[in-house]
Amino acid sequence: MMGANREVDVAIVGAGFSGLYMLHKLRQQGLSAVVFERGNGVGGTWFWNRYPGARCDVESQDYSYSFSPELEQEWEWTERYPAQPEILGYLNHVADRFDLRRSIELDTEVTAATFDEEANRWSVTTGLGETLRAKYVVMATGCLSNGRVPDFDGMDSFAGEVYHTGSWPQEGVDFTGKRVGVIGTGSSGIQAIPEIAAQSEHLTVFQRTPSFSVPARNAPLDPQFLQEVKADYPRRREVARRSPTGLPFLGNQALAMDVTEEERRDTYESLWGAGGFRIGGAFADLIVNQEANDTLAAFIHSKIDEVVEDPSIAEKLKPRDYPVSTKRICVDSNYYATFNRKNVRLVDVRESPIVGFDERGLKTQAAEYEFDAVVFATGFDAMTGALLGPEINGVNGVALRDHWDAGPRTYLGLSTVGFPNLFIVAGPGSPSVLTNMVSAIEQHVEWISDHLAHVEELGLSRSEATLEAEDGWVEQVNGIADMTLFSNANSWYLGANVPGKPRVFMPYAGGFGAYRETCDAVAADGYRGFVLS
């Protein structure tokens, strides 16, 4: 509980991968810090997303911290792709192992932060009505943390149970014997649908836009393989730090259109058989050349045809209006096969949009459906939602939501003009969601902590990005995105899933390794683009 007029060096918002490592790193530097977390436990997105089938799409050994060799060696992952309970267990272990809990305040939501220009301090206010002063604020709020529920007419009248995959009850949900509707077929829906189908009496899936999904081929980890990985961690981590994806492998540099159709097919078959989203990097031109991308789309379509027995259902499950990888490729376990079950029905809401709810269920333009429970797998107000939730006011009282009225603007994804001493982990304008998030988080935490150490060493009190640097970075992020196929999709990368949200491509698409080099060069040049005073 906060005392009156308490002051710390750094206030951190969020206790997921970002917030935990940020706290540990700042403590090592001798700075005082406190973490505010709105949940009643640590874990960030893995605290909230407890829906059936919730699992990471990055392999366990790589979806982990690299800052502690001891931690790398002592933690035993059990599956190729870690399930939510295992990741949450890992993060709780980290909180205990590094004695982080004493500086984490749970059930505490930050509602406002205001910059005092005379004192160069932030006043941070919580939902408990308390205020703390901090020299620096670090927003470690995550890219996928503000769940989005569409505003359908009559939702309050529905008498059944309503859930969102991004805020799942901690005690779990039993769908046995129930008629369930799932709205949404993005990553969360694709993971939850097979699990709910296996448990429920009947499942109706409402799909607006089909996703490209590839098999996970998940399995228990072989202990021998895990020992080999642990012995090889130094090399793996170094490759990951320099790779485009933050993962310990480099994509194929060959071009899809430079090889024969048979060679392409063999490459796709090999990666499909191996499982996971590496198929998206099968060739170097897939994200920049529509003709090349079409070859991968056709291959995935053929795989859907092989699995789904009803040709009309198979056709509905095939994405046709955006390129592969311009929305994040989903990694699934038996998703397409689920539509062969007799208790599963697919409704295309493009053909027949949802009109609204009544007491018994929901209505589309063509039919009425009765349910005992409805699950919204409708995603998030991604990348900016959690940053624009609190009332953040910077220089001259300007609100962050006003500064970002036309879309998020940052320098390096780390800082934004007019908000001194405020830093963002994995924010808009950084690789974040296009990479292994843990690699991206570690790089940002280390850069921010080094920057704060530099400011403190010089005895200064303020760090702020310049408008020129921010404008230049926004232009560079947009320029790189325009060289790719990303803008050809109405994706959450652009904010297209949130009505009224500005359409701006938010992540940096130039690759994690290149981005790291840019950040390192900025630091080596005396933090070029920042005014320190």
N, C-alpha and C positions, 0 to 999 in steps of 0.2 A: 504494500500500500504506500502511496506517495505521501511524503510529508509536505508541509507548507513550504513554498518557495524553494523546493529542492532544485539543485542545478547539477548537471552532468556535462561531460565533454560531448558525448554523442547519444542522441536518441535514435533507436533503430525501430522501425515499424515492420513487424512480421517475424515469426519464429520458425520459418521453413529452412531449407538448405542455405538460403542467402543470409538470413538473420543470425542463424547459429554460428556460421563461420565468421561473419562480420564481428560478432561479439567476441569470439575467441581471438581473432586477429587484433582487435583494438586493445583487448586486455594485455596481450603480449607486448604492445607498445606503451603500456602504462597509462592509457586513457581510460577514464571512467565512462561506462556505457550502461544503458538500460534498454531492454527489448520490450515492446508492447505487442501483445498478441491477443486478437479478439476471440480466439478459440480457448477452450479449457485444457488444451494440451499443445505441445510442440508438434511440428510436422508440416505446417503450411498446407499446400494442396493435398498432401497425403494424409492429413488429418481430416479434411472435409470430404474427399472423394472416396467413400467407402462402399460404393455401389457394387453389386455382384459382378465379378469379373474384372474389377479395377486392377490394372497392371501397367507397369512401365513398358514403353516400346523400345527402350535402350537396354542392352544386356547388362545384367547385374554387376559384373565386375567393372564395368565402365561407368555405371550410374552410381558413382561413389566418390567420396572425397579422396584427393591425392595428397593433401597437405601433411598427413601423418603416416609415415611408413609403418608405425606400430599398429595403427588402426587398420591399415590395409591388410596386415598379416593376421590380425586376431579375429576379424569379422568373417564368418563363414556364410556365404550366400548359398541358397539351396536350389534355386531354379535358374534356368537361362534368362528368363524375363521375370523380374521380381514382382510379386503381388503386393497390393497395398499394405497388408498387415506386416509383411517383411520389411518394406521400406520404412514404415512408421516405427517398427521395432529398432531398425538401424538408427534412425534419427533420435529416438529416445536414448539409445545407447550412447550416441555422441554427446547428447546433453548431459548425461550422467558422467561419462568418462572424462570430460573436460570441465566438469563442475560449472555448467552454464546456468543451471536453473535458478540460482540465487539472484541472477540479474535479469530474469524474465518475469514479467507481470502478465499473467493469463487473465482471460475474461476482461480484457482491457482494450477497447477500441479507440484508436486515435480519431477524433472528430474534427480537429482544426490544428493548424500550425501557422504562426504569424511571425514575420521577421521584424525585429527591432533594429532599425538602421543605425541608431546612435550607439547601441551596445554591441552590435553585431552578434546578436543572440536570437535564437528561435524560442518562442513560447509555444509549447506543445500541450494541447488540451485533450483530455480523454472523455469518453462517455460517462465516466464516473464524476465528471465535473471538476476534476483536478487539473492543475497546470504545472508543467515542469519547464525549466529553462535549459537550453542546450546550445552549445556553440555550433554543433553540426547536427544535421538530420540525415539519416540514410533510409530511403524507402526500399525496404526488402519485401515488398508486398506481393511479388509474383506476377506472372503474366496471365495466368488462368485462375483467378481467385474470386472474381465477381460473377457469380452465376446469373444467367439471364433466363427469365421465364416470359414467354410472349403474353401479351395482355389480351386474352380471348374474352369475348362477351360471356357473361354468366358463370365464370369460373367459381365464384363464391357460392353458387347454388349447388355445385356438385357435392353429393352426399358421401362419396367414396374417399379413399385415401389419395393424397397427392404428394409426390416426391420429386426432388431435383437431384440428378446424379452428383452435382457439385456440393450438396449439403445433405448428405445421406445420414439417417439416424445412426448414432453410435451403437445402438443395440441391434442393428440390422433389421431386415424386413422379411417376413415369411409370406410368400405368394402362393403357398400350397392351396389348391382348390379355388383360386381366384381368377376372375377375368381381368386381364391387365392390358392397358394401352401404353405403348411407348411412343413418344413423339420425338423424333430426331434420330438420324443415322450417321452422325459424325463419330469420332473416336470413342466417346463414352457409350453411346448407343450401341455401337458395334461390339464393344466388350460385354455390355450388360445383356443384350438381346438373347444370346444363346443360353445364358445362365437362367434368365427369367423364363424362357420358353421351356426349359427342362423342369422347372418347378411349378409353373402355373397350370391352371386348367386350360386356359386359352390365352393367346397373346395376339394382339393386333398391333402391327408396326406402321406408324404414319411417317412416310418418307416424302420430303420435299426434293432434296437433291441427293442422289446416290453418291457414295464415296468409293474411291479406289482403295481396296483392302487386299492385303497379302497375308499369307499364313505365317504365324509366329514360329511354328515347329517348336513350341515350348517343351521343355523336358527337365527332369532333375539334373543338376550339374554333377558331372563326374568328378570325384575328389582329386583324381590325378590331374585332370585338366585345370582345376582350380589351383592346385599347387604350382603347376607350370606358369599360370598367369601371375601368381604372387611372386614367383622368382623373376618374372619378366616385367614387373610393374614399372621400374624406372624407364625402360625403353618404351613401353606402351604409352606411358603418360607423356613422354616427350613427343612422340609421334602425334598423339591427340592434340597437344598444345599447338602444333604447327599445321594440322590438317584443316581442310575446309569445314568439316562437320564437328570438330571437337571429339572425334572418335579415333581410335588407334589404327586407322587404315586410310589409304588414299584411294580415291575413286579411279576407275578405269579412264585413261586419257585418250583411248580410241574413240572415234566418232561413229555413231550408229549408221550414218549414211555412207561411211567408207568401207563397210564390211558387207559381206553377202547376206541375203535373207536367212540362209541356213546358219551362218555364224551368229547373227543376232538372236535367232530362236534358241540356239544352243546356250548362249550367254544368259538369256532370260530364264530358260528352263533350269539352269544350274542355280541361279540366285533364287528362283521360286522354290526350288527344292530345299535350299539352305534355310529359307525363312527369313523374315525381317525385312526392313525397308531399304536394305542396301541395293535392292533392285532399282531404286530411283536414281542411283549413281552408276548404273550398268554401263553407260556411255557418257562421255563428257558433254555432248551436245543436246542431251534430252531436255534441259531446262531452257535452252535458248533457240532451239530449232523445232518448229511445229511439226514438220515432216518426220523428224526423228522421234519426237514425242508420240506421234500417232502410231508408230510401230509398237511402242510399249503398251499404249492404250489397247490396241488390237489384241495383243498377247493376253492382257488381263481379261479382256472381254471373252476371249476363247476359254480361259480358265473358269470363268463364271458359267459358261455354257456346259463345261464338263461336269460341274458340280450340281447345278440347279436343274431339277428334272422338268419343271414346267417352263417351256420356252417363253411364255408371256411374262412370267415372273422374272426369269433370267434377264429379259430385255429391260424390265423396269429397274433392275439392280445395276445396270451398266451406265456409268457416267458418260455423257455424250457432249456436254457443253463447256468443258474446261479441260486443260491439259493435265496429265499426271504430274503430281508433286506441287502443283500450284495451290492445292489445298494439301495439308499434311497427309501423307499416305498412312492409312490405318493398318495396324498389325493385329490380326485376329486369331481366335481359336474356334473354328467351325462356324463362322458367321454365315457364309453362303449356304452351307448344308442345313442350317436351321430352317431355311425356307422350304425344305422338303418335308418338314414335320406337319402332321395333320392338324395340330393345334395352333398353327401359326398362319396368320393372314397378313398380307402386305397391302397397304392402301397408299396410292400415289396422290398426295395432296396438291400436286400441280394440276392433275386432271380434275380433282374434286377438292378444293380448298376447305379447311376447317372453318366452320361458320361460328361455332361457339359451344358452350357447355350448357347442360341442364342438370337437374338433380340426379339423373340416372347415368349420364355419360356425356359424350360429345356428338356433335352433328357436323357432317360435311355437307357440301352442296348436293351430294347424291344419296346420302344414307345417314342413319342414326346408329350409334354404337353404345351398348350398355357395358359399364365397367365397375368392378369393385375397387380398382386402383389405377391411377394414371401416373406414369413416370415421364418427367420432362428431361430429355437428354439433349437439351437445346443450347448447350455451350455456355460461353462466357462473354462478357464485355471485355475482350482480351486486351492485354498490354497497358491500357489506359484506365480501365474501370476502377481498379483499386487505387490508382494515383489521384483520380478526380473525385473520389468519394469524400475524403476529408476536405474541409475548407482551408486550402493552402494559399496564403497571401504573402507575397514577396515585397520587393522594393515598391514604394509609393502605394502600398496596399493592393497592388494588382493581383488578382486571383489567377491561379494556375489554369483553371478551366477557361478563363478569358484569354490568357496568353496562347492556349491551345485550341481556341475556338474554331480555327480552320484546320485542325489536326495537330498531332503532337510535334513539337519542335525541340530538338536537343542538340547538344554538342557531344558526339561520340556515344550517344545514348546514356550518358553519365550525368549530365548537368544541363540546365536550361537557363537562358538569360533572364535576369531579374530575380533570381532565386539563389542568392549567395549561400554557400555552405550547405546546400541541399544536394544530395547525390542519390542516384537511382541505380539499383542493381538490375541488370538485364532489362533495361528500359527500351522504349521505342527508339530506333536509330542504332541499335546494337544487334548482333547476330541472334542472340537469345533463342527464340523458338525454332530457328532454322538449324540449330546445333544440338549437341548433347548439352542439356541445360546445366548440368553440374560443372562441366568444363567452363561454360560461359560465366556461371556464377563465381567460380573460384578466380577466374581472371579479373572480373570486376571488383570483387572484394579486395584482392591483392593490390589492384591499381588504386582504388579509393584509399586503402589504408596507407599505401606509400605516399599518396598525395597529401593526406592529412599529416603524416610524419614530416613531410617537406615543409608544409605551412607552419607547423609547430616549431620545427628546428630553426626557422627563420624568425620566429617570434612574431608572426603575423596573425591577423585575426579574421581575414576574409578571403574567400576564393570565389570568383564568379566567371562564368564563360562570357566571352564577348559576343556581340551581335554578329560581327563579321565571321567569327568562327562557327557560330550556330547556322547562319545562312549558308556558309560553304559546306557544312556537313549535311544539312538537309538536301542541298542540291546534289551532293555526291550520292547520298542514299537513294534519292529518286532516280538519278542518272543510271545507277547500277541496276535498279529494279526495271527500268525501261529497256534495258538490254536483254531482259529475260522474258519468259512467258507468264510471270507471276501476275501481271496486271490483267491477264485474260480470264481470271476467275473472280467471282464475287465471294471472296473468302474472308474469314475473320482476320487474316493478315492485313486486310484493307479496312476492317471494321464494317464490312458489308452485312454482317449478321445482326447489326443493331440499328433499328430505324432512326434516322436523323443523325447518325454518327458520320463525321466527315470521312470521305473516301481517300485515305492516304496509306500508301504501303509502308507499314511500320517497321519491320525488321530490316537490318542491313544484310543484303544478299551477296556481298562480295567474298564471303567465306571467313571462317573463324580465324584461320592462321593469318590472313592478310589484315584482318581487323586488329588482331593482337599486335602485329608489327606497327600499325598506325598508332595505336595507343602508346606503345613503347617509345616510338619516335617523338610523340608529343611530350612525354615525360622527360626524355633525354634532352629535349630542346627547351628545358626550363618551364615545362607545362605551357607550351605554345597554345594560344587561344584562351588562356585564363588570365584574368587580372588578379594578382595577389596583392593585398594591401594590409 
